[in-house]
Amino acid sequence: MGQGVKQFVFLVLGALIQGIGMGIFLFPHHIPSGGAAGIAIINEYFWNIPLGWSLWLVNVPLLFAAVRFLGAGSAVKTIFAVTITSLTVDIIGLSMTKPLSVPWVDLIFGGCLFGIGVGILFRNGASSGGMAILAQILSKALDRSPGKVMFWINGIIFFITAFVVGWWIFLFAFCTQLIGTKMLDIVYKGNFINVKLRKAFHM
């Protein structure tokens, strides 16, 4: 399998995993997986804008920053990943009429899937979009892990979302970020996920 095809597979897989975590486990409870998701939830709350569309629109100005600071290649990969994730969230939203379980259970599964998906994208030169773009830029500039940087950026937006939806959202979002960013750093720094996928695709 050629390098370009391998990367395409990883990008699709990472974006799908991220979208499934958000669409099935987090968004039905209005739990934001990150800063852009928090803004998307606010847009849906006030203006009834579909979450997938809102996610994509929030990312547009940040993608210009990706071109400037991360390079055109990373920006193209990010646009592709964000589009796949947004479509996944919207498709799931059409069939999800109620949450699968109680918030604490769903946020664990959602946080893990979100972190794994973002970690795969980061390892393959893309961003998950939203505040993850800023996290990539700042992690390079400050020489810090992207998971920790993204955690603090998103925390600010979670405060704003909590004012709109309810303070219980902040607690759920905070726990989701703890889980998600931990999984992100494990996947980003380690070889476990890529080794398993290489074996599956005979890479």
Long-range contacts (C-beta under 8 A, 24 or more apart in sequence): 1-201, 1-202, 1-203, 6-201, 6-203, 7-77, 7-124, 7-125, 9-197, 9-201, 10-120, 10-121, 10-123, 10-124, 10-194, 10-197, 11-77, 11-80, 11-81, 11-84, 11-121, 11-124, 11-126, 12-84, 13-117, 13-120, 13-197, 14-81, 14-116, 14-117, 14-118, 14-119, 14-120, 14-121, 14-124, 14-126, 14-128, 15-80, 15-81, 15-82, 15-83, 15-84, 15-85, 15-88, 15-117, 15-121, 15-128, 16-84, 16-85, 16-88, 16-117, 17-113, 17-114, 17-116, 17-117, 17-120, 18-81, 18-85, 18-88, 18-113, 18-114, 18-117, 18-118, 18-121, 18-128, 19-84, 19-85, 19-86, 19-87, 19-88, 19-89, 19-92, 19-117, 20-88, 20-92, 20-113, 20-117, 21-109, 21-110, 21-111, 21-112, 21-113, 21-114, 21-116, 21-117, 22-85, 22-89, 22-110, 22-114, 23-51, 23-88, 23-89, 23-90, 23-91, 23-92, 23-93, 23-96, 24-92, 24-96, 24-100, 24-110, 25-100, 25-106, 25-107, 25-109, 25-110, 25-113, 26-106, 26-107, 26-110, 26-111, 26-114, 26-176, 27-51, 27-89, 27-93, 28-96, 28-98, 28-99, 28-100, 28-106, 29-99, 29-103, 29-106, 29-107, 29-172, 30-165, 30-169, 31-103, 31-106, 31-107, 31-110, 31-169, 31-172, 31-173, 31-176, 32-154, 32-157, 32-158, 32-161, 32-169, 32-173, 32-176, 33-110, 33-111, 33-114, 33-176, 33-180, 34-114, 34-128, 34-130, 34-131, 34-132, 34-150, 34-154, 34-157, 34-177, 34-180, 35-130, 35-131, 35-153, 35-154, 35-156, 35-157, 35-158, 36-62, 36-129, 36-130, 36-131, 37-130, 38-154, 38-157, 38-158, 38-160, 38-161, 38-173, 39-157, 39-161, 41-161, 41-164, 41-165, 42-160, 42-161, 42-164, 42-165, 45-164, 45-165, 46-164, 50-90, 50-93, 51-89, 51-90, 51-93, 52-86, 52-87, 52-88, 52-89, 52-90, 52-93, 53-86, 53-90, 55-82, 55-85, 55-86, 55-89, 55-129, 55-130, 56-82, 56-83, 56-86, 58-130, 59-129, 59-130, 59-133, 62-129, 62-130, 62-131, 62-133, 62-134, 63-129, 63-133, 65-133, 65-134, 65-137, 66-127, 66-133, 66-136, 69-137, 69-140, 70-127, 70-133, 70-136, 70-137, 73-125, 74-125, 74-126, 74-127, 74-136, 77-121, 77-124, 77-125, 77-126, 77-127, 78-121, 78-126, 78-127, 78-128, 78-129, 78-133, 80-126, 81-121, 81-126, 81-127, 81-128, 81-129, 82-128, 82-129, 85-117, 85-128, 85-129, 103-172, 104-172, 104-175, 107-172, 107-175, 107-176, 107-179, 108-179, 110-176, 111-175, 111-176, 111-177, 111-178, 111-179, 111-180, 111-183, 112-179, 112-180, 112-183, 114-176, 114-180, 114-183, 115-147, 115-179, 115-180, 115-181, 115-182, 115-183, 115-184, 115-186, 115-187, 116-183, 116-184, 116-187, 116-193, 118-180, 118-184, 118-187, 119-183, 119-184, 119-185, 119-186, 119-187, 119-188, 119-193, 120-187, 120-193, 122-146, 122-184, 122-187, 122-188, 123-187, 123-188, 123-193, 123-194, 131-157, 145-185, 145-188, 145-189, 146-184, 146-185, 146-188, 147-181, 147-182, 147-184, 147-185, 147-188, 148-181, 148-185, 150-177, 150-181, 150-184, 151-177, 151-178, 151-181
